[in-house]
Amino acid sequence: MRSATTRIETLDGLRGVAALCVFVYHAQYPFPDLSNPFSRGAWMVVDLFFVLSGLVLADSVARAGTNLASVVSFVARRVRRLLPLHLVVLAVLVAVELGRLALRHAGLLHPQVAPFSGTMTSSAIVPNALLVGSLAGPDLSWNEPSWTTSVQVIVNAFVAMVALLGARVRVRAFTLVALVAGTGLWLALSPSATITHGPVALLRGTCGFSLGLLIARLPRPSAPLRRWTVIELLVVAGAVSAMLTQSTMLALHLLPEILLLAAPVWVFAAGRGGVSRLLARRPLLALGRWSFGLYLWHFAVLYVVVLAAERIGRSPVEDLPAAVQVLLAATALALSVVASATTYRLVERRLR
């Protein structure tokens, strides 16, 4: 078997690919010529992130379950890991809106949307800073992808409390949590329900994270390399098929989708096949290290790129030729990667 280091590296590569998928999903909205069936379903990789977090943090959750002080320490470490970069990106967005407000007073902003309006109201700043923005309001606001950061903190605290039940019943307890969360999704999700905030978001996060904790307890495979490569290709095909059939997945209350997105986490944790070797290549490993930053930065960068393009071109970006939209999206991706790499070095790594 591969070493633990190799398995972690493979999952880093998977995390990098998932972060790119999230970028593709959000980029299609300002740049509609980028929209296609895959991009419209790429939001599903968020559930892969939840499962992946559960697997990676399984040992930490188990250690946290020794006593209440360990639970508090675990949650504090998670907040210290997730909150600083979230606040940095939020502060940048607030600064952008303050700059737009100054331009508006100078008569230089027309005809763009007014500052501190829409999903970026001043009243939503504090809830977002406190990681309750996805729970406190009727819709997502400010850095919209950060709803998963709120969910992560809450779910991490909850499963650590469940771990207090003890090692003997821990697996059964997490299995029950996953089943209850899945049942809750089935009952709570409706065609009109949102899947990114409120109770449904918490149920998604709980279901995915619990599955990750259970996957961490599964035995590692010992299949031959060639056979395992075929298995890797099959789980990738399953995940992509889920993204291409999002209406069906929503009609089935997300449960098949979560399972299809969980399968690659277990398979690639083995780090055995040919696809795993691709995921362990240096560029994807770098994206994996920066993936949390890329996930948080890309929405803000897309927002700024769109503002700049519309200010210069004096027309909505969706009216631009397809080639220009692709160029602007590529620029936003490059700037997001640069911002992610920078804050990984200056913020994330210093606080680990």
KOLKE-283704 format. One line per field, with one value per residue: residue number from 1; residue in three letters; x negated, y negated, z negated of N, C-alpha, C in turn. Coordinates in pm, whole numbers, plus 50000, padded with zeros to 5 digits. Layout:
% residues N
pos [NUM,...]
code [ALA,...]
n_c1 [X,...]
n_c2 [Y,...]
n_c3 [Z,...]
ca_c1 [X,...]
ca_c2 [Y,...]
ca_c3 [Z,...]
c_c1 [X,...]
c_c2 [Y,...]
c_c3 [Z,...]
//
This chain:
% residues 352
pos [1,2,3,4,5,6,7,8,9,10,11,12,13,14,15,16,17,18,19,20,21,22,23,24,25,26,27,28,29,30,31,32,33,34,35,36,37,38,39,40,41,42,43,44,45,46,47,48,49,50,51,52,53,54,55,56,57,58,59,60,61,62,63,64,65,66,67,68,69,70,71,72,73,74,75,76,77,78,79,80,81,82,83,84,85,86,87,88,89,90,91,92,93,94,95,96,97,98,99,100,101,102,103,104,105,106,107,108,109,110,111,112,113,114,115,116,117,118,119,120,121,122,123,124,125,126,127,128,129,130,131,132,133,134,135,136,137,138,139,140,141,142,143,144,145,146,147,148,149,150,151,152,153,154,155,156,157,158,159,160,161,162,163,164,165,166,167,168,169,170,171,172,173,174,175,176,177,178,179,180,181,182,183,184,185,186,187,188,189,190,191,192,193,194,195,196,197,198,199,200,201,202,203,204,205,206,207,208,209,210,211,212,213,214,215,216,217,218,219,220,221,222,223,224,225,226,227,228,229,230,231,232,233,234,235,236,237,238,239,240,241,242,243,244,245,246,247,248,249,250,251,252,253,254,255,256,257,258,259,260,261,262,263,264,265,266,267,268,269,270,271,272,273,274,275,276,277,278,279,280,281,282,283,284,285,286,287,288,289,290,291,292,293,294,295,296,297,298,299,300,301,302,303,304,305,306,307,308,309,310,311,312,313,314,315,316,317,318,319,320,321,322,323,324,325,326,327,328,329,330,331,332,333,334,335,336,337,338,339,340,341,342,343,344,345,346,347,348,349,350,351,352]
code [MET,ARG,SER,ALA,THR,THR,ARG,ILE,GLU,THR,LEU,ASP,GLY,LEU,ARG,GLY,VAL,ALA,ALA,LEU,CYS,VAL,PHE,VAL,TYR,HIS,ALA,GLN,TYR,PRO,PHE,PRO,ASP,LEU,SER,ASN,PRO,PHE,SER,ARG,GLY,ALA,TRP,MET,VAL,VAL,ASP,LEU,PHE,PHE,VAL,LEU,SER,GLY,LEU,VAL,LEU,ALA,ASP,SER,VAL,ALA,ARG,ALA,GLY,THR,ASN,LEU,ALA,SER,VAL,VAL,SER,PHE,VAL,ALA,ARG,ARG,VAL,ARG,ARG,LEU,LEU,PRO,LEU,HIS,LEU,VAL,VAL,LEU,ALA,VAL,LEU,VAL,ALA,VAL,GLU,LEU,GLY,ARG,LEU,ALA,LEU,ARG,HIS,ALA,GLY,LEU,LEU,HIS,PRO,GLN,VAL,ALA,PRO,PHE,SER,GLY,THR,MET,THR,SER,SER,ALA,ILE,VAL,PRO,ASN,ALA,LEU,LEU,VAL,GLY,SER,LEU,ALA,GLY,PRO,ASP,LEU,SER,TRP,ASN,GLU,PRO,SER,TRP,THR,THR,SER,VAL,GLN,VAL,ILE,VAL,ASN,ALA,PHE,VAL,ALA,MET,VAL,ALA,LEU,LEU,GLY,ALA,ARG,VAL,ARG,VAL,ARG,ALA,PHE,THR,LEU,VAL,ALA,LEU,VAL,ALA,GLY,THR,GLY,LEU,TRP,LEU,ALA,LEU,SER,PRO,SER,ALA,THR,ILE,THR,HIS,GLY,PRO,VAL,ALA,LEU,LEU,ARG,GLY,THR,CYS,GLY,PHE,SER,LEU,GLY,LEU,LEU,ILE,ALA,ARG,LEU,PRO,ARG,PRO,SER,ALA,PRO,LEU,ARG,ARG,TRP,THR,VAL,ILE,GLU,LEU,LEU,VAL,VAL,ALA,GLY,ALA,VAL,SER,ALA,MET,LEU,THR,GLN,SER,THR,MET,LEU,ALA,LEU,HIS,LEU,LEU,PRO,GLU,ILE,LEU,LEU,LEU,ALA,ALA,PRO,VAL,TRP,VAL,PHE,ALA,ALA,GLY,ARG,GLY,GLY,VAL,SER,ARG,LEU,LEU,ALA,ARG,ARG,PRO,LEU,LEU,ALA,LEU,GLY,ARG,TRP,SER,PHE,GLY,LEU,TYR,LEU,TRP,HIS,PHE,ALA,VAL,LEU,TYR,VAL,VAL,VAL,LEU,ALA,ALA,GLU,ARG,ILE,GLY,ARG,SER,PRO,VAL,GLU,ASP,LEU,PRO,ALA,ALA,VAL,GLN,VAL,LEU,LEU,ALA,ALA,THR,ALA,LEU,ALA,LEU,SER,VAL,VAL,ALA,SER,ALA,THR,THR,TYR,ARG,LEU,VAL,GLU,ARG,ARG,LEU,ARG]
n_c1 [49917,49974,49805,49920,49868,49868,50134,50261,50158,50275,50542,50520,50476,50724,50885,50798,50891,51165,51202,51156,51378,51582,51521,51575,51850,51947,51848,52003,52225,52180,52067,52229,52182,52013,52165,52285,52406,52236,52112,52335,52407,52193,52189,52223,51985,51934,52042,51862,51643,51735,51746,51479,51357,51455,51327,51052,51039,51100,50939,50874,51128,51185,50991,51081,51302,51246,51282,51471,51314,51134,51305,51375,51123,51071,51276,51201,50957,51048,51200,50994,50856,51037,51166,50991,50905,51152,51244,51058,51115,51379,51334,51196,51398,51579,51417,51401,51668,51681,51502,51643,51860,51740,51667,51919,52020,51855,51959,51888,51974,52211,52356,52371,52468,52584,52361,52327,52573,52833,52712,52515,52546,52505,52605,52567,52305,52192,52326,52213,51941,51938,51981,52242,52392,52510,52714,52860,52996,53243,53130,52817,52531,52286,51971,52060,51996,51896,52078,52041,51830,51941,52117,51932,51799,52010,52097,51859,51834,52063,52027,51801,51902,52073,51880,51803,51946,51797,51543,51637,51900,51884,51865,52114,52271,52200,52289,52563,52606,52548,52754,52982,52944,52953,53217,53345,53278,53424,53682,53690,53614,53740,53886,53888,53714,53411,53068,52839,52832,52955,53156,53137,52881,52724,52798,52700,52423,52381,52453,52266,52017,52031,52040,51781,51634,51705,51608,51340,51295,51315,51160,50847,50809,50675,50645,50511,50301,50390,50657,50754,50728,50930,51149,51118,51172,51437,51565,51516,51661,51915,51944,51932,52154,52356,52336,52414,52677,52841,53106,53237,53098,53170,53444,53437,53370,53102,52965,52859,52667,52490,52379,52258,52067,51922,51796,51553,51384,51322,51207,50989,50845,50693,50484,50381,50421,50395,50519,50493,50221,50210,50347,50163,49974,49754,49871,50148,50127,50035,50259,50434,50326,50379,50650,50859,50828,50867,51130,51259,51172,51242,51504,51517,51313,51414,51630,51503,51360,51571,51695,51487,51460,51712,51710,51507,51588,51844,52084,52296,52130,52230,52311,52088,51861,51817,51549,51425,51553,51454,51184,51194,51291,51077,50882,50987,50968,50688,50609,50742,50605,50351,50412,50493,50262,50098,50231,50231,49968,49928,50140,50293,50094,49944,50114,50158]
n_c2 [50121,49768,49502,49307,49042,49029,49086,48866,48667,48741,48689,48416,48335,48408,48233,47992,48015,48018,47761,47610,47688,47565,47300,47294,47333,47094,46903,46913,46757,46465,46484,46602,46745,46944,47135,47467,47810,47945,47737,47626,47818,47835,47745,47951,48056,47946,48115,48322,48196,48180,48454,48522,48362,48487,48737,48666,48541,48738,48874,48659,48590,48821,48805,48574,48664,48755,48607,48325,48093,48149,48146,47874,47766,47881,47764,47496,47500,47558,47329,47140,47225,47184,46932,46690,46647,46631,46391,46214,46217,46126,45870,45755,45748,45571,45343,45301,45231,44995,44841,44828,44682,44435,44369,44344,44118,43939,43929,44120,44378,44463,44668,44872,45123,45008,44943,45154,45295,45524,45845,45765,45606,45365,45448,45719,45770,45815,46062,46233,46210,46338,46594,46682,46605,46763,46873,46680,46509,46469,46541,46612,46405,46145,46291,46545,46831,46887,46999,47265,47264,47172,47387,47595,47537,47558,47823,47962,47912,48042,48319,48375,48362,48582,48778,48800,49003,49231,49472,49731,49716,49532,49556,49667,49460,49245,49355,49360,49084,49004,49139,49022,48755,48787,48878,48651,48471,48585,48540,48263,48134,47971,47877,47598,47536,47404,47503,47419,47274,47238,47498,47712,47682,47739,48005,48122,48079,48224,48485,48540,48500,48692,48925,48912,48954,49219,49346,49319,49524,49751,50042,50020,50063,50347,50407,50495,50265,50198,50282,50121,49870,49879,49883,49629,49471,49537,49431,49163,49124,49173,48955,48739,48797,48752,48473,48398,48455,48292,48214,48455,48549,48357,48407,48648,48575,48522,48739,48970,48826,48731,48974,49059,48861,48907,49147,49116,49009,49215,49399,49259,49205,49425,49400,49551,49606,49522,49276,49160,49112,48905,48709,48663,48504,48221,47955,47991,48068,47831,47667,47803,47750,47481,47476,47410,47135,47070,47148,46962,46715,46694,46610,46345,46236,46278,46105,45853,45847,45848,45603,45426,45480,45405,45139,45040,45120,45022,45164,45449,45751,45989,45933,45929,46063,46421,46507,46300,46319,46569,46502,46310,46472,46651,46473,46400,46647,46685,46466,46537,46769,46662,46491,46685,46841,46650,46576,46823,46852,46624,46615,46865,47072,46971,46983,47242]
n_c3 [50000,50050,49885,49601,49652,49933,49985,49870,50037,50279,50221,50183,50447,50554,50411,50521,50788,50735,50632,50863,51009,50862,50913,51191,51183,51060,51235,51462,51430,51440,51690,51927,52162,52092,51981,51943,51942,51758,51607,51489,51308,51142,50882,50710,50616,50374,50183,50201,50083,49817,49746,49784,49589,49360,49376,49366,49118,48938,48744,48577,48483,48338,48135,48017,47891,47636,47401,47268,47268,47471,47690,47699,47752,48003,48163,48138,48272,48530,48585,48578,48798,49012,48991,49011,49289,49411,49296,49403,49680,49672,49567,49780,49976,49851,49853,50129,50183,50033,50179,50420,50330,50280,50541,50650,50517,50634,50880,51069,51101,51222,51481,51288,51040,50725,50449,50156,50176,50285,50252,50087,49846,49581,49337,49334,49288,49027,48939,49134,49074,48831,48900,48933,49139,49338,49204,49077,49252,49521,49758,49933,49876,49934,49949,50112,50141,49889,49719,49669,49492,49255,49208,49180,48935,48747,48789,48735,48458,48367,48441,48295,48039,48051,48069,47808,47699,47694,47793,47847,47939,48135,48422,48484,48391,48562,48799,48750,48731,48995,49129,49014,49091,49368,49395,49301,49505,49713,49624,49586,49819,50098,50418,50402,50202,50061,50102,49993,49758,49420,49260,49449,49558,49332,49290,49526,49488,49250,49323,49531,49398,49194,49347,49448,49213,49163,49394,49349,49172,49320,49467,49640,49992,50178,50443,50769,50958,51224,51222,51019,51133,51323,51150,51038,51265,51302,51071,51110,51345,51240,51062,51240,51398,51214,51186,51441,51445,51281,51226,51188,50965,50775,50767,50641,50392,50335,50228,50381,50522,50322,50236,50475,50505,50280,50322,50486,50291,50107,50287,50404,50180,50142,50321,50538,50816,51174,51221,50974,50975,51157,51013,50818,50931,50952,51016,50951,50686,50576,50624,50461,50206,50195,50209,50027,50008,50281,50307,50138,50240,50514,50582,50493,50651,50909,50893,50873,51115,51299,51232,51302,51578,51674,51607,51767,52026,52032,52055,51997,51897,51991,52245,52398,52653,52690,52680,52541,52297,52212,52187,51982,51773,51750,51668,51418,51289,51285,51125,50892,50818,50769,50553,50371,50335,50220,49979,49861,49787,49626,49444,49395,49353,49146,48932,48867]
ca_c1 [50000,49904,49791,50023,49836,49915,50281,50297,50126,50378,50662,50491,50503,50869,50937,50769,50986,51297,51204,51171,51518,51663,51497,51649,51992,51979,51808,52103,52331,52149,52024,52323,52131,51941,52261,52307,52461,52141,52094,52459,52414,52065,52208,52228,51856,51935,52066,51733,51562,51781,51702,51333,51324,51481,51221,50924,51045,51152,50855,50890,51259,51174,50916,51164,51407,51200,51347,51530,51207,51081,51403,51358,50995,51087,51357,51120,50860,51119,51232,50868,50820,51132,51216,50908,50912,51289,51252,50975,51190,51493,51282,51166,51525,51629,51333,51445,51793,51650,51444,51752,51939,51666,51681,52056,52030,51781,52031,51814,52015,52326,52487,52358,52552,52541,52283,52397,52710,52848,52666,52403,52595,52424,52661,52526,52160,52163,52358,52114,51815,51956,52005,52382,52461,52590,52824,52935,53074,53325,53052,52674,52487,52143,51896,52162,51948,51853,52181,51988,51743,52032,52165,51821,51775,52122,52096,51741,51866,52165,51973,51708,51985,52117,51765,51792,52015,51697,51492,51711,52025,51863,51899,52261,52329,52184,52379,52697,52609,52558,52887,53079,52925,53006,53363,53385,53271,53536,53806,53686,53586,53852,53845,53872,53621,53272,52977,52712,52837,53062,53151,53092,52735,52670,52819,52601,52291,52377,52456,52138,51907,52045,51996,51635,51586,51724,51516,51206,51285,51317,51026,50788,50815,50549,50662,50399,50300,50473,50797,50791,50743,51065,51241,51108,51243,51580,51619,51514,51778,52034,51953,51964,52293,52442,52335,52483,52820,52873,53250,53270,53041,53254,53571,53410,53335,52956,52902,52768,52555,52392,52309,52173,51954,51842,51719,51415,51302,51269,51123,50862,50768,50599,50368,50320,50439,50336,50577,50429,50090,50234,50384,50044,49881,49722,49968,50271,50095,50032,50398,50492,50283,50441,50791,50948,50820,50931,51273,51308,51135,51283,51628,51482,51235,51508,51709,51420,51331,51693,51708,51387,51491,51829,51671,51427,51666,51971,52193,52294,52034,52297,52329,51959,51840,51781,51404,51391,51599,51358,51062,51219,51298,50940,50815,51037,50910,50546,50601,50786,50494,50247,50459,50496,50124,50045,50289,50188,49837,49931,50248,50326,49982,49896,50208,50177]
ca_c2 [50000,49641,49441,49208,48916,49036,49078,48727,48592,48770,48615,48276,48316,48414,48107,47888,48030,47978,47614,47561,47709,47460,47178,47308,47314,46953,46819,46917,46659,46340,46514,46709,46828,47056,47227,47595,47902,47976,47621,47604,47916,47841,47710,48073,48090,47901,48234,48393,48127,48221,48592,48519,48307,48590,48839,48609,48503,48849,48896,48543,48602,48928,48753,48473,48731,48809,48532,48199,47997,48183,48097,47728,47742,47917,47661,47374,47517,47547,47187,47074,47266,47140,46795,46577,46620,46586,46249,46137,46200,46039,45733,45705,45715,45448,45235,45277,45157,44859,44773,44799,44575,44311,44339,44298,43980,43857,43933,44203,44518,44492,44717,44997,45143,44924,45013,45204,45330,45662,45944,45707,45498,45341,45522,45860,45783,45878,46206,46305,46214,46432,46726,46722,46541,46859,46917,46567,46436,46549,46581,46595,46266,46116,46396,46649,46967,46906,47069,47395,47241,47171,47523,47677,47512,47613,47969,48009,47911,48144,48456,48391,48395,48720,48864,48818,49126,49333,49543,49854,49690,49417,49586,49679,49326,49167,49415,49310,48941,48996,49183,48920,48638,48822,48878,48511,48414,48637,48479,48116,48077,47961,47798,47455,47520,47373,47609,47358,47211,47287,47638,47804,47673,47812,48148,48162,48085,48333,48612,48559,48512,48821,49025,48907,49020,49363,49391,49327,49651,49863,50094,49973,50170,50409,50454,50463,50128,50180,50294,50004,49758,49891,49840,49482,49413,49558,49337,49031,49122,49160,48818,48651,48823,48682,48331,48378,48485,48227,48213,48586,48556,48275,48477,48757,48511,48516,48855,49040,48737,48731,49102,49061,48771,48964,49262,49082,48981,49343,49461,49187,49211,49537,49352,49667,49618,49427,49143,49107,49059,48773,48617,48634,48418,48100,47843,48020,48065,47690,47621,47863,47675,47349,47494,47334,46997,47060,47159,46838,46597,46684,46534,46204,46195,46268,45982,45737,45851,45805,45459,45355,45496,45324,44998,45005,45139,44951,45252,45573,45848,46098,45893,45935,46185,46539,46511,46204,46378,46672,46433,46251,46581,46700,46371,46414,46769,46661,46377,46614,46858,46577,46450,46804,46877,46545,46586,46950,46828,46517,46630,47002,47151,46913,47008,47387]
ca_c3 [50000,50047,49753,49567,49719,50071,49985,49846,50157,50379,50183,50213,50589,50571,50357,50619,50899,50686,50623,51000,51047,50799,50992,51317,51155,51035,51349,51569,51408,51509,51827,51966,52272,52033,51922,52010,51843,51651,51519,51413,51200,51070,50741,50630,50555,50234,50102,50196,49982,49685,49724,49773,49457,49261,49381,49322,48977,48858,48626,48488,48417,48239,48020,47951,47817,47508,47293,47314,47296,47603,47787,47708,47818,48144,48229,48144,48382,48657,48606,48610,48934,49113,48978,49055,49433,49436,49261,49498,49806,49643,49554,49916,50041,49789,49904,50267,50178,49988,50295,50514,50271,50305,50684,50676,50471,50730,51007,51164,51092,51307,51436,51214,50922,50613,50345,50037,50211,50330,50153,50012,49762,49462,49224,49341,49266,48896,48941,49214,49000,48721,48960,48927,49250,49413,49118,49022,49350,49612,49875,49917,49891,49942,50018,50107,50113,49749,49640,49626,49377,49140,49186,49132,48792,48670,48800,48662,48315,48340,48447,48182,47923,48070,48041,47663,47660,47670,47909,47874,48012,48221,48561,48492,48371,48685,48898,48718,48766,49140,49169,48972,49178,49500,49385,49291,49640,49792,49577,49588,49951,50190,50535,50369,50090,50092,50059,49954,49627,49336,49216,49554,49566,49217,49315,49628,49428,49152,49396,49599,49302,49127,49443,49450,49091,49180,49498,49288,49099,49414,49499,49765,50092,50219,50580,50859,51008,51343,51183,50939,51225,51378,51045,51031,51379,51282,50972,51174,51434,51157,51012,51353,51438,51118,51221,51568,51427,51154,51200,51132,50830,50688,50751,50547,50264,50326,50163,50473,50556,50212,50242,50594,50481,50171,50372,50521,50173,50061,50390,50422,50055,50154,50395,50602,50960,51267,51201,50852,51013,51217,50906,50737,51005,50877,51027,50877,50544,50537,50618,50342,50088,50199,50247,49940,50054,50413,50284,50079,50317,50655,50597,50478,50768,51021,50872,50905,51259,51369,51210,51382,51721,51708,51595,51885,52148,52018,52096,51918,51949,52064,52384,52466,52733,52612,52660,52437,52171,52174,52145,51851,51676,51729,51586,51281,51233,51257,51009,50775,50781,50710,50420,50286,50301,50133,49846,49802,49725,49527,49346,49357,49303,49019,48825,48847]
c_c1 [49914,49894,49904,49998,49887,50066,50326,50270,50231,50506,50642,50520,50652,50934,50913,50863,51125,51308,51219,51316,51609,51644,51579,51797,52025,51945,51915,52210,52298,52114,52108,52275,52048,52035,52280,52360,52366,52127,52218,52473,52289,52076,52203,52095,51845,51957,51942,51642,51604,51732,51551,51289,51345,51373,51091,50923,51088,51070,50867,51021,51253,51100,50998,51269,51365,51264,51394,51423,51146,51175,51385,51229,51004,51165,51278,51017,50927,51155,51105,50821,50908,51163,51123,50918,51051,51302,51171,51053,51310,51448,51249,51295,51586,51549,51371,51573,51772,51588,51549,51840,51872,51677,51821,52075,51957,51847,51967,51864,52128,52282,52479,52449,52496,52460,52370,52545,52714,52808,52551,52448,52508,52475,52616,52378,52130,52204,52259,51982,51820,51988,52149,52461,52551,52710,52915,53028,53154,53247,52904,52637,52336,52068,51977,52109,51911,51961,52128,51894,51827,52077,52054,51801,51885,52119,51976,51770,51965,52106,51871,51785,52037,52005,51746,51861,51918,51662,51577,51835,52008,51906,52051,52328,52318,52271,52522,52710,52625,52697,52994,53068,52978,53158,53417,53381,53390,53667,53809,53674,53709,53808,53820,53769,53481,53182,52846,52720,52956,53047,53100,52940,52669,52686,52722,52463,52278,52373,52321,52023,51912,52004,51844,51574,51598,51630,51375,51186,51287,51176,50976,50781,50676,50558,50539,50414,50395,50621,50841,50805,50882,51169,51238,51186,51394,51638,51616,51635,51906,52053,51992,52109,52391,52451,52413,52633,52871,53022,53295,53219,53125,53389,53558,53353,53185,52890,52814,52646,52449,52311,52214,52052,51867,51752,51576,51325,51240,51171,50988,50781,50667,50472,50301,50319,50371,50390,50518,50292,50104,50267,50265,49939,49869,49825,50096,50246,50090,50174,50468,50454,50354,50593,50887,50948,50888,51082,51330,51283,51209,51409,51601,51405,51324,51589,51629,51389,51452,51713,51612,51420,51610,51801,51594,51510,51798,52089,52184,52200,52102,52323,52199,51948,51791,51632,51361,51436,51502,51229,51079,51227,51159,50860,50857,50979,50764,50529,50643,50675,50382,50287,50456,50356,50065,50099,50260,50057,49848,50034,50263,50210,49933,49987,50233,50100]
c_c2 [49874,49591,49343,49078,48915,49023,48935,48643,48615,48694,48464,48245,48318,48286,47992,47894,47984,47827,47551,47577,47603,47328,47181,47283,47167,46864,46814,46810,46522,46363,46630,46795,46944,47162,47351,47691,47933,47858,47598,47703,47922,47802,47833,48108,48037,48021,48322,48329,48168,48362,48596,48465,48411,48696,48785,48581,48617,48872,48781,48548,48709,48880,48651,48538,48787,48738,48398,48095,48022,48138,47947,47694,47771,47809,47531,47383,47504,47401,47111,47107,47199,46991,46687,46546,46575,46436,46162,46112,46110,45894,45673,45665,45588,45328,45201,45195,45014,44778,44737,44686,44440,44271,44288,44154,43885,43857,44021,44347,44554,44565,44845,45001,45064,45006,45052,45228,45475,45759,45890,45586,45484,45422,45668,45880,45858,46025,46288,46317,46317,46573,46774,46660,46635,46908,46803,46501,46527,46597,46560,46449,46258,46229,46525,46791,46992,46971,47203,47380,47239,47313,47611,47660,47576,47765,48027,48016,48022,48285,48480,48423,48538,48817,48887,48945,49241,49413,49664,49829,49581,49443,49598,49543,49241,49224,49365,49162,48925,49034,49080,48796,48665,48824,48735,48441,48458,48567,48328,48058,48083,47878,47651,47431,47484,47482,47552,47278,47265,47434,47735,47801,47750,47962,48200,48178,48200,48468,48640,48581,48647,48935,49030,48975,49172,49420,49407,49459,49771,49912,50039,50088,50225,50464,50418,50324,50109,50186,50171,49880,49760,49844,49688,49417,49427,49457,49194,49018,49107,49018,48721,48671,48757,48534,48303,48401,48420,48225,48345,48598,48474,48342,48592,48705,48521,48643,48936,48956,48738,48861,49109,48969,48821,49076,49226,49057,49111,49404,49391,49177,49324,49496,49459,49661,49512,49288,49079,49049,48922,48670,48577,48553,48282,47987,47867,48023,47921,47635,47679,47790,47541,47357,47417,47187,46978,47064,47027,46716,46583,46601,46384,46154,46183,46139,45859,45732,45804,45655,45380,45362,45410,45176,44953,45011,45067,45031,45379,45677,45961,46063,45900,46062,46300,46544,46416,46256,46485,46608,46372,46359,46637,46602,46382,46538,46748,46571,46449,46707,46779,46534,46567,46843,46777,46559,46721,46929,46730,46537,46776,47075,47100,46948,47157,47433]
c_c3 [50000,49905,49728,49637,49862,50076,49961,49969,50265,50348,50200,50359,50618,50522,50456,50738,50857,50677,50762,51047,50987,50873,51121,51295,51139,51155,51457,51551,51467,51656,51882,52082,52221,51979,52009,51904,51728,51554,51434,51298,51114,50923,50652,50565,50412,50142,50094,50091,49840,49651,49702,49638,49348,49258,49323,49173,48886,48731,48526,48413,48309,48114,47943,47863,47683,47389,47349,47346,47433,47714,47809,47781,47968,48219,48241,48255,48517,48686,48644,48752,49038,49110,49036,49204,49472,49408,49356,49626,49784,49632,49691,49987,49983,49840,50048,50268,50128,50102,50397,50462,50295,50451,50717,50633,50565,50867,51111,51170,51186,51433,51354,51092,50805,50512,50227,50064,50257,50221,50067,49931,49637,49342,49222,49312,49136,48893,49023,49141,48887,48769,48942,49042,49327,49333,49078,49122,49441,49734,49845,49941,49888,50013,50014,50082,49968,49662,49590,49507,49249,49106,49129,48982,48708,48671,48725,48512,48281,48340,48336,48054,47931,48034,47892,47615,47638,47794,47945,47959,48118,48365,48578,48475,48497,48797,48877,48757,48917,49188,49133,49061,49318,49501,49376,49426,49723,49753,49598,49728,50039,50310,50505,50260,50139,50038,50007,49824,49549,49302,49322,49568,49452,49236,49420,49566,49330,49220,49461,49503,49231,49220,49451,49329,49103,49285,49442,49214,49192,49441,49632,49865,50125,50361,50663,50919,51125,51308,51103,51025,51288,51276,51031,51144,51361,51181,51027,51267,51355,51106,51123,51398,51343,51154,51349,51557,51298,51125,51140,50989,50731,50663,50652,50416,50232,50275,50258,50508,50448,50213,50361,50579,50366,50221,50413,50400,50120,50160,50401,50293,50059,50229,50479,50754,51043,51252,51075,50884,51077,51110,50821,50811,50935,50894,50947,50727,50493,50526,50495,50216,50080,50214,50157,49979,50188,50398,50230,50167,50449,50675,50589,50600,50891,51013,50914,51055,51339,51353,51298,51530,51761,51696,51718,52012,52149,52075,52013,51980,52025,52210,52464,52550,52646,52582,52550,52301,52121,52122,52006,51742,51646,51645,51440,51214,51196,51134,50881,50725,50714,50568,50323,50241,50202,49991,49781,49727,49610,49416,49301,49291,49168,48903,48801,48726]
//
